[in-house]
Amino acid sequence: MEIHSEIASFLAMTGQNKKIILFDGVCNLCDSSVQFIIKHDKKDIFRFVALQTELGIEICNYIGVDRTKIDSIILYNPGVAYYNKSSAVLEIGAELGGIYSLVSVFKILPEKLRNYIYDYIAKNRYKWYGKKESCMIPTPELKAKFL
């Protein structure tokens, strides 16, 4: 139980009103998506953690997500909620604002259908986009965006 309070304290200090995106750190599609979000995150809303890192594993444990059963991006709003798969993508688009908030129109589709499409892409992402040997090391300019 002590580890949970340590994570909660850490998130409270480092997250400070930030939403955390947990992503597959070795996936090229995921890396491109993270770079896209960073570029368009004009309000500095998001922080990033690779699912494969110690902190990524600890956050998943803290919010009750079994990483062995998830093949997804997770958007975690500390102390509020977390979203995964298509719901995470829609929430991220809405937070980016502008034209990207238009992805919210896909909320009219049943979540099961949205996640079926998401899962199909996730299942094929390494085949289509490739995979890295290790997680991305952020540049000094981007280091503040990663926990």
Secondary structure, 3 states (H helix, E strand, C coil): CHHHHHHHHHHHHHHCCCEEEEECCCEHHHHHHHHHHHHHCCCCCEEEEECCCHHHHHHHHHHCCCHHHCCCCEEEECCCEEEEHHHHHHHHHHHHCHHHHHHHHHHHCCHHHHHHHHHHHHHHHHHHHCECCCCCCCCCCCHHHEC
